[in-house]
């Protein structure tokens, strides 16, 4: 918890660099994750110096703009600012399945965007974003006005990325750090080769998120055991054994002489939950696993009481709703309520479930 700045907060850019960014499918989660870790947190300036883009695990993170070369290696630089698309783009239907045709008794996936058409639509989007920040809906309007069909729109603006993601991955633009989906032109940068970039990200992980096992790192990076072991061979790690598991870490000079906080409201998709193999977490009992990691892939905001997850929380229309996984006494309930009042202004009602 010290390494993750949950006991001793630090400046915003230090936190996001050391923790390899914060996951940001839902912006409120990313902002809260910073709020509980950042010493200079300010709602009005929290986005300054930050960008949002796809990074670790193929998920959207908020991270330092200066780390663009680290997280966007652009196929080792070969695809940087390139509009050379090597293949046709397929269209996914709203349920996530691909569209298929059955011509002459042969089932084929429907391909709807040629490389040339993707390039044409991409140029429209790039020109629009280069002229200033644009929302997702505004970009759709611009492309529709130039003849984009509904199926082409399904490709370029697919909810899982589509052509928009291609442009972000190739260094043309970033998401704006805000709740509404909008894009802004990326500054020029020189991508770091993928192997060097991955080693640096692993160094940050074993310095600031570890102690961690090989399984933990595999989970965090969606990497193979061989990949993690290769990083360990190149990094100045130390190790120890606890309960028959080997943990690895890099000395960072921090001291660990402060008490664990009585209560912390972790964000949804918080790094403290995602940093370690969920079934081997030292914070979350296995019997409570589905209360935080649900089957839809959502990682719920957890209530951490003296270092252990005892429930989850939700902020909705001015209400704070607590769902407990185990019984706690009135004293601990009061600690949780006081924490809510410290975190949030103008709470209308506190509810226990």
URLINKA-V118781 format. One record per pair of residues at least 12 apart in sequence whose ideal C-beta (glycine too) atoms are under 6 Angstrom apart, sorted by the first residue. I is the first residue (numbers start at 1). J is the second residue. If there is no record, write none. Layout:
# URLINKA-V118781
i=I j=J
i=I j=J
This chain:
# URLINKA-V118781
i=2 j=254
i=2 j=256
i=3 j=208
i=4 j=272
i=5 j=37
i=6 j=264
i=7 j=258
i=9 j=37
i=9 j=38
i=9 j=39
i=10 j=39
i=11 j=40
i=12 j=38
i=12 j=40
i=13 j=49
i=13 j=64
i=15 j=37
i=15 j=38
i=16 j=63
i=16 j=64
i=17 j=64
i=18 j=204
i=18 j=208
i=19 j=271
i=20 j=56
i=20 j=201
i=20 j=204
i=21 j=55
i=21 j=61
i=21 j=62
i=21 j=63
i=22 j=62
i=23 j=59
i=23 j=61
i=23 j=269
i=24 j=52
i=24 j=60
i=24 j=61
i=24 j=62
i=25 j=60
i=27 j=179
i=29 j=267
i=29 j=268
i=29 j=269
i=30 j=62
i=32 j=267
i=33 j=267
i=33 j=270
i=47 j=177
i=49 j=65
i=50 j=62
i=50 j=177
i=51 j=65
i=51 j=174
i=52 j=175
i=52 j=177
i=53 j=168
i=53 j=174
i=55 j=71
i=57 j=222
i=62 j=177
i=68 j=189
i=69 j=189
i=69 j=190
i=69 j=191
i=69 j=192
i=70 j=192
i=70 j=197
i=72 j=171
i=73 j=191
i=73 j=192
i=73 j=194
i=73 j=197
i=74 j=170
i=74 j=171
i=74 j=191
i=76 j=193
i=76 j=194
i=77 j=191
i=79 j=170
i=80 j=171
i=80 j=191
i=81 j=171
i=82 j=170
i=83 j=119
i=83 j=122
i=85 j=115
i=85 j=118
i=88 j=111
i=88 j=114
i=89 j=113
i=89 j=118
i=89 j=155
i=90 j=109
i=90 j=111
i=91 j=112
i=91 j=151
i=91 j=154
i=91 j=155
i=92 j=158
i=112 j=151
i=112 j=155
i=113 j=155
i=118 j=163
i=121 j=143
i=121 j=156
i=122 j=167
i=124 j=142
i=124 j=143
i=124 j=146
i=125 j=139
i=126 j=172
i=128 j=142
i=129 j=173
i=129 j=183
i=129 j=185
i=130 j=185
i=133 j=182
i=133 j=184
i=134 j=183
i=135 j=182
i=136 j=181
i=171 j=186
i=173 j=185
i=173 j=186
i=174 j=186
i=199 j=231
i=202 j=231
i=203 j=235
i=206 j=237
i=206 j=248
i=206 j=249
i=206 j=250
i=207 j=250
i=207 j=252
i=209 j=275
i=210 j=249
i=211 j=247
i=211 j=249
i=213 j=245
i=213 j=247
i=214 j=228
i=215 j=277
i=216 j=276
i=216 j=277
i=219 j=277
i=220 j=275
i=236 j=250
i=237 j=250
i=260 j=306
i=260 j=307
i=262 j=335
i=263 j=305
i=263 j=335
i=263 j=336
i=263 j=339
i=264 j=304
i=265 j=313
i=265 j=343
i=266 j=302
i=266 j=304
i=267 j=301
i=268 j=299
i=268 j=300
i=268 j=301
i=269 j=299
i=273 j=299
i=278 j=293
i=283 j=309
i=284 j=309
i=288 j=309
i=288 j=325
i=291 j=325
i=300 j=312
i=301 j=313
i=310 j=325
i=310 j=326
i=311 j=323
i=311 j=324
i=311 j=325
i=318 j=348
i=319 j=348
i=319 j=349
i=319 j=351
i=320 j=340
i=320 j=347
i=320 j=350
i=321 j=351
i=322 j=352
i=323 j=353
i=337 j=350
